[in-house]
Amino acid sequence: MAYQTTNPYTNEVVKTYPEATPAEVEAALAQAQALYKQWRNDPVSTRTPVLHKLAQIFRDETDSLAKVLTTEMGKLFVEAQGEVILCAEIAEYYADHAEEFLQPRQIASIAGDAQLENHPLGVLMAVEPWNFPYYQIMRIFAPNFAIGDPIVLKHAAITPGSALAFEDAVRRAGAPAGSLTNLFLSYDQVSQVVADDRVQGVALTGSERGGTAVAEVAGKYLKKTTMELGGTDAFIVAHDADMAMVNSIAPRARLYNAGQVCTSSKRFIVTENHYDEFLASLKRAFAAVKLGDPMDPTTSLAPMNSKKAKEKLQAQVDAAVAGGATLAFVHDPVDSDGQFFLPTILTDITKDNPAYGKEMFGPVAQVYKVKDDDEAVALANDTNYGLGGIVFAGTGDYGAQLASRIETGQVYVNTFFSSLPELEFGGVKKSGYGRELGREGISSFVNQELVVKRDKPNDNEFGGLVLPFHLN
């Protein structure tokens, strides 16, 4: 696996990095394990000041950190700045709330004074993607650093500079060596690290294929995992939706980060009374997009992350059209050698079409016409994925009723999807399992240890029923 920074706007190869040696892998795991042992009984309060400092570094160095993202995966500079600030907010959130979230829980029991304590689980491996190079790391690093779980990081092969920049920020924030160690691992090395007895859990965000491969190894060696594997998120336009709001939000819901967002709206499911208006408005919005230099504040659509990703998306569009879909809109060509994918709208996608139920990771919108809201919900659920979704309806209450019927991890009603530190994130079906962020996110990799105490045994309190063994 070649770890290489290639600017997708200029096609310039910026830097290439060698893969980790076996000695480097062993040193990283040994260091992380030693740190876990040191942290095992340290209070959370010994680590939260580092998160405050890390947040300050991300705020103070927003522009320089953002430029790394723009150079490596083509993200609009303004969007990259937003990602850096979000990372600061996540670090601050867990610095402020980790102690509260990890407090022991008292349990009323005849067995004695019982409480469930939250302790570190051990060394974790994080396998993260390229589309949000810092955010994806921060949402696993911040809560688990607070807990006391050291992390070995395997980042995407096209964003090695982002991994190193994040690792350096953690070091400068005062985190002990071994808190977060980036390794440029081959696929075989990933499996070896997952299998290692010192690694107790794996957090992965990526493709279904990658998640399946890692989960298979983790399952073989009984390692706890969380998986976020993408989606085919629905954007439902209900019969009574406010079309001014819909037409304002819909283009952004598809084109933000060049459409390379797991929770971006991939399928627009529109009731027939709004369909013609919606399609015409979406075409106008897509036509108005300006493709260009992602550092230019007037650019509204950046290039895709790589030539490989662009070619894969084009092959999906070609297969959809060959299968009977209508190419309802394609943006005018752009005079650039950058890895731009022209914003595209597909309609008339039937269930036997190759595009049906498949994730298109880029600026391609699938638009479906349905008879009514019930049919919209049924179509939204007719997929093997369930990560996010958006519903626009006449009232928030009615939209929430529709949202509750959708088989997915999160739904936003009458608003744009958000990622905030306090909001749990995760999916169902083939979109994965487990949650990151929020209160639930910090509990994914903890040892919930039950401690029951009393001053002396009292058999009478148990009615004489004392089991000297446990029942399987």
VEXMI-301721 format. One record per residue (C-alpha): residue number from 1; residue in one letter; x, y, z. Coordinates in nm, 3 decimals, always signed. Example, Ala and Ser with C-alpha at 12.3 -4.5 7.8 and 13.67 -1.06 7.14 Angstrom:
<sites>
- num  residu  u  v  w
- 1  a  +1.230  -0.450  +0.780
- 2  s  +1.367  -0.106  +0.714
</sites>
This chain:
<sites>
- num  residu  u  v  w
- 1  m  +0.000  +0.000  +0.000
- 2  a  +0.158  +0.331  -0.110
- 3  y  +0.115  +0.614  +0.141
- 4  q  +0.132  +0.923  -0.072
- 5  t  +0.005  +1.280  -0.072
- 6  t  -0.116  +1.378  -0.420
- 7  n  -0.292  +1.712  -0.455
- 8  p  -0.615  +1.628  -0.643
- 9  y  -0.644  +1.982  -0.782
- 10  t  -0.293  +2.006  -0.928
- 11  n  -0.218  +1.630  -0.953
- 12  e  +0.119  +1.708  -0.791
- 13  v  +0.276  +1.426  -0.590
- 14  v  +0.371  +1.615  -0.274
- 15  k  +0.534  +1.342  -0.069
- 16  t  +0.558  +0.964  -0.042
- 17  y  +0.600  +0.777  +0.287
- 18  p  +0.747  +0.432  +0.356
- 19  e  +0.541  +0.163  +0.526
- 20  a  +0.607  +0.085  +0.890
- 21  t  +0.871  -0.176  +0.962
- 22  p  +0.795  -0.473  +1.188
- 23  a  +1.024  -0.317  +1.449
- 24  e  +0.826  +0.008  +1.441
- 25  v  +0.498  -0.179  +1.481
- 26  e  +0.630  -0.374  +1.778
- 27  a  +0.771  -0.062  +1.941
- 28  a  +0.438  +0.119  +1.903
- 29  l  +0.239  -0.167  +2.054
- 30  a  +0.483  -0.211  +2.342
- 31  q  +0.476  +0.159  +2.420
- 32  a  +0.097  +0.174  +2.404
- 33  q  +0.061  -0.128  +2.631
- 34  a  +0.301  +0.018  +2.887
- 35  l  +0.103  +0.343  +2.883
- 36  y  -0.224  +0.156  +2.934
- 37  k  -0.079  -0.014  +3.241
- 38  q  +0.030  +0.324  +3.373
- 39  w  -0.310  +0.480  +3.303
- 40  r  -0.516  +0.188  +3.432
- 41  n  -0.575  +0.336  +3.776
- 42  d  -0.510  +0.705  +3.708
- 43  p  -0.812  +0.935  +3.740
- 44  v  -0.966  +1.084  +3.426
- 45  s  -0.875  +1.431  +3.555
- 46  t  -0.508  +1.363  +3.486
- 47  r  -0.577  +1.351  +3.112
- 48  t  -0.850  +1.609  +3.046
- 49  p  -0.611  +1.910  +3.059
- 50  v  -0.436  +1.764  +2.753
- 51  l  -0.766  +1.768  +2.564
- 52  h  -0.816  +2.135  +2.654
- 53  k  -0.469  +2.211  +2.523
- 54  l  -0.532  +2.008  +2.207
- 55  a  -0.850  +2.204  +2.143
- 56  q  -0.656  +2.528  +2.178
- 57  i  -0.393  +2.412  +1.929
- 58  f  -0.666  +2.334  +1.673
- 59  r  -0.820  +2.678  +1.728
- 60  d  -0.488  +2.866  +1.716
- 61  e  -0.363  +2.682  +1.408
- 62  t  -0.689  +2.650  +1.216
- 63  d  -0.560  +2.781  +0.884
- 64  s  -0.236  +2.583  +0.872
- 65  l  -0.408  +2.262  +0.977
- 66  a  -0.688  +2.323  +0.725
- 67  k  -0.442  +2.372  +0.440
- 68  v  -0.310  +2.019  +0.497
- 69  l  -0.662  +1.882  +0.437
- 70  t  -0.712  +2.088  +0.121
- 71  t  -0.376  +1.979  -0.019
- 72  e  -0.426  +1.609  +0.055
- 73  m  -0.787  +1.539  -0.038
- 74  g  -0.905  +1.853  -0.216
- 75  k  -1.150  +1.977  +0.044
- 76  l  -1.268  +2.338  +0.007
- 77  f  -1.051  +2.548  +0.237
- 78  v  -1.354  +2.695  +0.413
- 79  e  -1.488  +2.343  +0.476
- 80  a  -1.145  +2.236  +0.598
- 81  q  -1.144  +2.525  +0.844
- 82  g  -1.484  +2.409  +0.969
- 83  e  -1.351  +2.056  +1.021
- 84  v  -1.060  +2.185  +1.229
- 85  i  -1.292  +2.390  +1.452
- 86  l  -1.524  +2.090  +1.496
- 87  c  -1.224  +1.889  +1.617
- 88  a  -1.153  +2.156  +1.877
- 89  e  -1.515  +2.137  +1.992
- 90  i  -1.499  +1.758  +2.027
- 91  a  -1.180  +1.777  +2.234
- 92  e  -1.336  +2.041  +2.459
- 93  y  -1.657  +1.842  +2.496
- 94  y  -1.484  +1.537  +2.636
- 95  a  -1.246  +1.748  +2.842
- 96  d  -1.553  +1.905  +3.005
- 97  h  -1.775  +1.596  +3.036
- 98  a  -1.559  +1.283  +3.052
- 99  e  -1.543  +1.271  +3.433
- 100  e  -1.922  +1.303  +3.455
- 101  f  -1.983  +1.035  +3.190
- 102  l  -1.743  +0.789  +3.351
- 103  q  -1.872  +0.814  +3.708
- 104  p  -1.954  +0.477  +3.868
- 105  r  -2.320  +0.377  +3.857
- 106  q  -2.472  +0.257  +4.183
- 107  i  -2.687  -0.057  +4.166
- 108  a  -2.942  -0.155  +4.428
- 109  s  -2.884  -0.524  +4.508
- 110  i  -2.927  -0.773  +4.790
- 111  a  -2.575  -0.890  +4.709
- 112  g  -2.426  -0.585  +4.878
- 113  d  -2.308  -0.235  +4.794
- 114  a  -2.281  -0.268  +4.416
- 115  q  -2.147  -0.028  +4.158
- 116  l  -2.050  -0.046  +3.792
- 117  e  -1.714  +0.121  +3.738
- 118  n  -1.578  +0.243  +3.405
- 119  h  -1.213  +0.155  +3.351
- 120  p  -0.988  +0.166  +3.044
- 121  l  -1.021  -0.137  +2.818
- 122  g  -0.669  -0.134  +2.676
- 123  v  -0.488  -0.053  +2.353
- 124  l  -0.718  +0.027  +2.060
- 125  m  -0.663  +0.030  +1.688
- 126  a  -0.831  +0.302  +1.481
- 127  v  -0.871  +0.254  +1.105
- 128  e  -0.987  +0.584  +0.956
- 129  p  -1.083  +0.721  +0.609
- 130  w  -0.973  +1.017  +0.403
- 131  n  -1.292  +1.224  +0.369
- 132  f  -1.264  +1.399  +0.708
- 133  p  -0.900  +1.329  +0.794
- 134  y  -0.891  +1.505  +1.134
- 135  y  -1.251  +1.470  +1.247
- 136  q  -1.252  +1.094  +1.201
- 137  i  -0.948  +1.065  +1.428
- 138  m  -1.071  +1.313  +1.689
- 139  r  -1.404  +1.145  +1.745
- 140  i  -1.227  +0.823  +1.845
- 141  f  -0.921  +0.981  +2.008
- 142  a  -1.078  +1.237  +2.243
- 143  p  -1.318  +1.009  +2.435
- 144  n  -1.075  +0.718  +2.453
- 145  f  -0.782  +0.933  +2.560
- 146  a  -1.002  +1.059  +2.844
- 147  i  -1.085  +0.700  +2.937
- 148  g  -0.721  +0.590  +2.925
- 149  d  -0.715  +0.376  +2.609
- 150  p  -0.400  +0.436  +2.399
- 151  i  -0.456  +0.427  +2.023
- 152  v  -0.259  +0.291  +1.729
- 153  l  -0.378  +0.470  +1.413
- 154  k  -0.392  +0.340  +1.058
- 155  h  -0.509  +0.630  +0.842
- 156  a  -0.604  +0.633  +0.474
- 157  a  -0.317  +0.590  +0.229
- 158  i  -0.394  +0.922  +0.056
- 159  t  -0.393  +1.136  +0.373
- 160  p  -0.065  +1.052  +0.547
- 161  g  +0.020  +1.417  +0.609
- 162  s  -0.306  +1.468  +0.796
- 163  a  -0.230  +1.171  +1.019
- 164  l  +0.114  +1.310  +1.100
- 165  a  -0.023  +1.661  +1.164
- 166  f  -0.282  +1.522  +1.408
- 167  e  -0.024  +1.305  +1.583
- 168  d  +0.206  +1.606  +1.617
- 169  a  -0.073  +1.820  +1.766
- 170  v  -0.143  +1.549  +2.024
- 171  r  +0.226  +1.540  +2.116
- 172  r  +0.246  +1.919  +2.148
- 173  a  -0.065  +1.919  +2.366
- 174  g  +0.133  +1.725  +2.623
- 175  a  -0.001  +1.374  +2.573
- 176  p  +0.242  +1.100  +2.683
- 177  a  +0.425  +0.907  +2.413
- 178  g  +0.206  +0.618  +2.302
- 179  s  -0.124  +0.803  +2.347
- 180  l  -0.171  +0.813  +1.970
- 181  t  +0.079  +0.647  +1.739
- 182  n  +0.036  +0.675  +1.363
- 183  l  +0.164  +0.378  +1.164
- 184  f  +0.173  +0.350  +0.785
- 185  l  +0.054  -0.011  +0.780
- 186  s  +0.006  -0.256  +0.496
- 187  y  -0.316  -0.458  +0.484
- 188  d  -0.134  -0.761  +0.624
- 189  q  +0.005  -0.550  +0.907
- 190  v  -0.344  -0.427  +0.993
- 191  s  -0.453  -0.787  +1.045
- 192  q  -0.144  -0.857  +1.252
- 193  v  -0.207  -0.560  +1.480
- 194  v  -0.574  -0.650  +1.526
- 195  a  -0.471  -1.005  +1.618
- 196  d  -0.209  -0.892  +1.869
- 197  d  -0.300  -0.980  +2.231
- 198  r  -0.223  -0.626  +2.346
- 199  v  -0.497  -0.478  +2.124
- 200  q  -0.839  -0.495  +2.289
- 201  g  -1.061  -0.314  +2.040
- 202  v  -1.089  -0.176  +1.687
- 203  a  -1.276  +0.131  +1.565
- 204  l  -1.319  +0.153  +1.189
- 205  t  -1.482  +0.404  +0.960
- 206  g  -1.470  +0.315  +0.593
- 207  s  -1.618  +0.096  +0.325
- 208  e  -1.832  -0.211  +0.375
- 209  r  -1.553  -0.416  +0.217
- 210  g  -1.289  -0.282  +0.454
- 211  g  -1.516  -0.317  +0.754
- 212  t  -1.597  -0.677  +0.669
- 213  a  -1.228  -0.766  +0.638
- 214  v  -1.130  -0.605  +0.968
- 215  a  -1.437  -0.733  +1.154
- 216  e  -1.356  -1.087  +1.037
- 217  v  -1.010  -1.072  +1.192
- 218  a  -1.139  -0.898  +1.504
- 219  g  -1.410  -1.159  +1.547
- 220  k  -1.159  -1.441  +1.511
- 221  y  -0.955  -1.297  +1.796
- 222  l  -1.255  -1.181  +2.004
- 223  k  -1.181  -0.807  +1.982
- 224  k  -1.454  -0.554  +2.047
- 225  t  -1.532  -0.337  +1.742
- 226  t  -1.729  -0.039  +1.624
- 227  m  -1.798  +0.000  +1.252
- 228  e  -1.927  +0.291  +1.043
- 229  l  -1.950  +0.178  +0.683
- 230  g  -2.131  +0.436  +0.477
- 231  g  -2.486  +0.469  +0.359
- 232  t  -2.743  +0.549  +0.094
- 233  d  -2.913  +0.818  +0.298
- 234  a  -3.260  +0.932  +0.198
- 235  f  -3.382  +1.291  +0.174
- 236  i  -3.760  +1.267  +0.193
- 237  v  -3.977  +1.550  +0.063
- 238  a  -4.318  +1.488  +0.220
- 239  h  -4.648  +1.595  +0.066
- 240  d  -4.672  +1.907  +0.284
- 241  a  -4.305  +2.011  +0.280
- 242  d  -4.207  +2.377  +0.260
- 243  m  -4.042  +2.380  -0.081
- 244  a  -3.852  +2.702  -0.018
- 245  m  -3.667  +2.526  +0.265
- 246  v  -3.627  +2.206  +0.063
- 247  n  -3.481  +2.383  -0.238
- 248  s  -3.236  +2.572  -0.018
- 249  i  -3.105  +2.269  +0.171
- 250  a  -3.114  +1.989  -0.087
- 251  p  -2.816  +2.096  -0.303
- 252  r  -2.593  +2.138  +0.003
- 253  a  -2.707  +1.804  +0.141
- 254  r  -2.564  +1.639  -0.170
- 255  l  -2.265  +1.857  -0.262
- 256  y  -2.103  +1.937  +0.073
- 257  n  -1.745  +1.802  +0.076
- 258  a  -1.795  +1.725  -0.296
- 259  g  -2.060  +1.471  -0.197
- 260  q  -1.799  +1.260  -0.017
- 261  v  -1.984  +1.231  +0.313
- 262  c  -2.120  +0.909  +0.462
- 263  t  -2.433  +1.089  +0.584
- 264  s  -2.488  +1.311  +0.281
- 265  s  -2.819  +1.270  +0.102
- 266  k  -2.771  +1.018  -0.178
- 267  r  -3.140  +0.948  -0.262
- 268  f  -3.395  +1.227  -0.293
- 269  i  -3.739  +1.073  -0.250
- 270  v  -4.004  +1.323  -0.351
- 271  t  -4.382  +1.300  -0.344
- 272  e  -4.537  +1.346  -0.686
- 273  n  -4.700  +1.681  -0.602
- 274  h  -4.353  +1.834  -0.552
- 275  y  -4.145  +1.626  -0.792
- 276  d  -4.133  +1.856  -1.097
- 277  e  -4.058  +2.165  -0.891
- 278  f  -3.790  +1.985  -0.692
- 279  l  -3.613  +1.844  -0.997
- 280  a  -3.612  +2.180  -1.176
- 281  s  -3.475  +2.355  -0.868
- 282  l  -3.203  +2.095  -0.813
- 283  k  -3.093  +2.128  -1.175
- 284  r  -3.061  +2.506  -1.136
- 285  a  -2.862  +2.470  -0.818
- 286  f  -2.627  +2.210  -0.965
- 287  a  -2.577  +2.425  -1.275
- 288  a  -2.477  +2.724  -1.061
- 289  v  -2.197  +2.539  -0.884
- 290  k  -1.847  +2.677  -0.948
- 291  l  -1.574  +2.415  -0.980
- 292  g  -1.222  +2.540  -0.921
- 293  d  -0.929  +2.593  -0.687
- 294  p  -1.037  +2.471  -0.342
- 295  m  -0.827  +2.747  -0.182
- 296  d  -1.033  +3.012  -0.368
- 297  p  -1.322  +3.133  -0.149
- 298  t  -1.543  +3.174  -0.457
- 299  t  -1.515  +2.804  -0.547
- 300  s  -1.823  +2.608  -0.439
- 301  l  -1.727  +2.254  -0.545
- 302  a  -1.387  +2.098  -0.490
- 303  p  -1.229  +1.813  -0.684
- 304  m  -1.280  +1.459  -0.565
- 305  n  -1.014  +1.305  -0.346
- 306  s  -0.837  +1.109  -0.620
- 307  k  -0.838  +0.994  -0.981
- 308  k  -0.932  +0.645  -0.861
- 309  a  -1.242  +0.772  -0.678
- 310  k  -1.347  +0.981  -0.978
- 311  e  -1.319  +0.686  -1.215
- 312  k  -1.514  +0.458  -0.980
- 313  l  -1.799  +0.707  -0.957
- 314  q  -1.807  +0.753  -1.335
- 315  a  -1.830  +0.377  -1.380
- 316  q  -2.129  +0.371  -1.143
- 317  v  -2.305  +0.646  -1.337
- 318  d  -2.236  +0.474  -1.668
- 319  a  -2.374  +0.145  -1.534
- 320  a  -2.686  +0.321  -1.403
- 321  v  -2.756  +0.479  -1.742
- 322  a  -2.688  +0.152  -1.922
- 323  g  -2.938  -0.006  -1.684
- 324  g  -3.215  +0.234  -1.785
- 325  a  -3.167  +0.540  -1.563
- 326  t  -3.214  +0.885  -1.713
- 327  l  -2.921  +1.126  -1.710
- 328  a  -3.138  +1.421  -1.612
- 329  f  -2.854  +1.670  -1.567
- 330  v  -2.477  +1.699  -1.604
- 331  h  -2.285  +2.017  -1.524
- 332  d  -2.098  +2.195  -1.802
- 333  p  -1.735  +2.076  -1.842
- 334  v  -1.467  +2.254  -1.643
- 335  d  -1.133  +2.365  -1.788
- 336  s  -0.909  +2.190  -1.538
- 337  d  -0.699  +1.877  -1.507
- 338  g  -0.804  +1.843  -1.143
- 339  q  -1.006  +1.543  -1.032
- 340  f  -1.342  +1.715  -1.072
- 341  f  -1.660  +1.516  -1.111
- 342  l  -1.932  +1.717  -1.283
- 343  p  -2.246  +1.741  -1.064
- 344  t  -2.495  +1.490  -1.202
- 345  i  -2.862  +1.404  -1.148
- 346  l  -3.005  +1.059  -1.221
- 347  t  -3.376  +0.979  -1.240
- 348  d  -3.595  +0.682  -1.338
- 349  i  -3.387  +0.436  -1.135
- 350  t  -3.577  +0.109  -1.108
- 351  k  -3.517  -0.165  -0.857
- 352  d  -3.327  -0.377  -1.110
- 353  n  -3.088  -0.091  -1.190
- 354  p  -2.726  -0.137  -1.069
- 355  a  -2.749  +0.200  -0.891
- 356  y  -3.052  +0.105  -0.683
- 357  g  -2.957  +0.087  -0.317
- 358  k  -2.589  +0.154  -0.388
- 359  e  -2.381  +0.432  -0.235
- 360  m  -2.245  +0.685  -0.484
- 361  f  -1.968  +0.871  -0.303
- 362  g  -1.952  +1.201  -0.487
- 363  p  -2.167  +1.477  -0.642
- 364  v  -2.434  +1.253  -0.795
- 365  a  -2.797  +1.283  -0.689
- 366  q  -3.054  +1.007  -0.739
- 367  v  -3.408  +1.147  -0.754
- 368  y  -3.715  +0.925  -0.707
- 369  k  -4.084  +1.009  -0.752
- 370  v  -4.331  +0.848  -0.508
- 371  k  -4.707  +0.867  -0.468
- 372  d  -4.724  +0.966  -0.102
- 373  d  -4.539  +0.978  +0.229
- 374  d  -4.594  +0.610  +0.307
- 375  e  -4.435  +0.511  -0.020
- 376  a  -4.148  +0.750  +0.053
- 377  v  -4.075  +0.578  +0.385
- 378  a  -4.099  +0.234  +0.226
- 379  l  -3.849  +0.334  -0.044
- 380  a  -3.616  +0.491  +0.212
- 381  n  -3.611  +0.158  +0.400
- 382  d  -3.559  -0.052  +0.087
- 383  t  -3.180  -0.063  +0.123
- 384  n  -2.917  -0.268  +0.304
- 385  y  -2.781  +0.049  +0.465
- 386  g  -2.903  +0.276  +0.741
- 387  l  -2.675  +0.557  +0.853
- 388  g  -2.857  +0.890  +0.829
- 389  g  -3.140  +1.075  +0.663
- 390  i  -3.332  +1.400  +0.623
- 391  v  -3.708  +1.458  +0.622
- 392  f  -3.882  +1.776  +0.518
- 393  a  -4.245  +1.801  +0.620
- 394  g  -4.504  +2.067  +0.699
- 395  t  -4.433  +2.052  +1.072
- 396  g  -4.148  +1.922  +1.281
- 397  d  -4.382  +1.688  +1.466
- 398  y  -4.514  +1.524  +1.151
- 399  g  -4.164  +1.503  +1.007
- 400  a  -4.046  +1.334  +1.329
- 401  q  -4.326  +1.077  +1.294
- 402  l  -4.198  +0.991  +0.948
- 403  a  -3.837  +0.994  +1.072
- 404  s  -3.916  +0.742  +1.346
- 405  r  -4.036  +0.497  +1.081
- 406  i  -3.707  +0.506  +0.890
- 407  e  -3.456  +0.227  +0.961
- 408  t  -3.144  +0.433  +1.013
- 409  g  -2.906  +0.571  +1.273
- 410  q  -3.008  +0.938  +1.270
- 411  v  -3.258  +1.162  +1.095
- 412  y  -3.273  +1.541  +1.074
- 413  v  -3.616  +1.697  +1.029
- 414  n  -3.655  +2.026  +0.842
- 415  t  -3.284  +2.101  +0.871
- 416  f  -2.939  +2.018  +0.737
- 417  f  -2.758  +1.717  +0.886
- 418  s  -2.511  +1.804  +1.160
- 419  s  -2.214  +1.650  +1.335
- 420  l  -2.173  +1.788  +1.685
- 421  p  -1.982  +1.651  +1.985
- 422  e  -2.298  +1.589  +2.188
- 423  l  -2.482  +1.396  +1.916
- 424  e  -2.425  +1.020  +1.899
- 425  f  -2.324  +0.897  +1.555
- 426  g  -2.362  +0.550  +1.403
- 427  g  -2.573  +0.326  +1.186
- 428  v  -2.766  +0.004  +1.146
- 429  k  -2.779  -0.273  +0.885
- 430  k  -2.467  -0.273  +0.668
- 431  s  -2.389  +0.083  +0.773
- 432  g  -2.231  -0.072  +1.080
- 433  y  -2.280  -0.083  +1.455
- 434  g  -2.176  +0.099  +1.767
- 435  r  -2.182  +0.471  +1.836
- 436  e  -1.924  +0.747  +1.847
- 437  l  -1.955  +1.095  +2.004
- 438  g  -2.198  +1.199  +2.276
- 439  r  -2.242  +1.013  +2.603
- 440  e  -2.270  +0.674  +2.431
- 441  g  -1.951  +0.727  +2.232
- 442  i  -1.734  +0.730  +2.540
- 443  s  -1.867  +0.394  +2.656
- 444  s  -1.775  +0.198  +2.344
- 445  f  -1.435  +0.087  +2.472
- 446  v  -1.454  +0.077  +2.851
- 447  n  -1.427  -0.211  +3.092
- 448  q  -1.754  -0.189  +3.282
- 449  e  -1.633  -0.360  +3.596
- 450  l  -1.887  -0.464  +3.858
- 451  v  -1.767  -0.426  +4.217
- 452  v  -1.987  -0.561  +4.498
- 453  k  -1.878  -0.508  +4.858
- 454  r  -2.002  -0.564  +5.213
- 455  d  -1.834  -0.576  +5.550
- 456  k  -1.899  -0.948  +5.598
- 457  p  -2.105  -1.226  +5.440
- 458  n  -2.468  -1.259  +5.545
- 459  d  -2.616  -1.585  +5.417
- 460  n  -2.953  -1.516  +5.579
- 461  e  -3.010  -1.221  +5.349
- 462  f  -2.999  -1.460  +5.053
- 463  g  -3.250  -1.701  +5.213
- 464  g  -2.971  -1.957  +5.235
- 465  l  -2.930  -1.970  +4.856
- 466  v  -2.559  -1.916  +4.797
- 467  l  -2.421  -2.042  +4.468
- 468  p  -2.049  -2.132  +4.488
- 469  f  -2.035  -2.138  +4.109
- 470  h  -2.189  -1.951  +3.816
- 471  l  -2.438  -2.102  +3.579
- 472  n  -2.359  -2.104  +3.207
</sites>
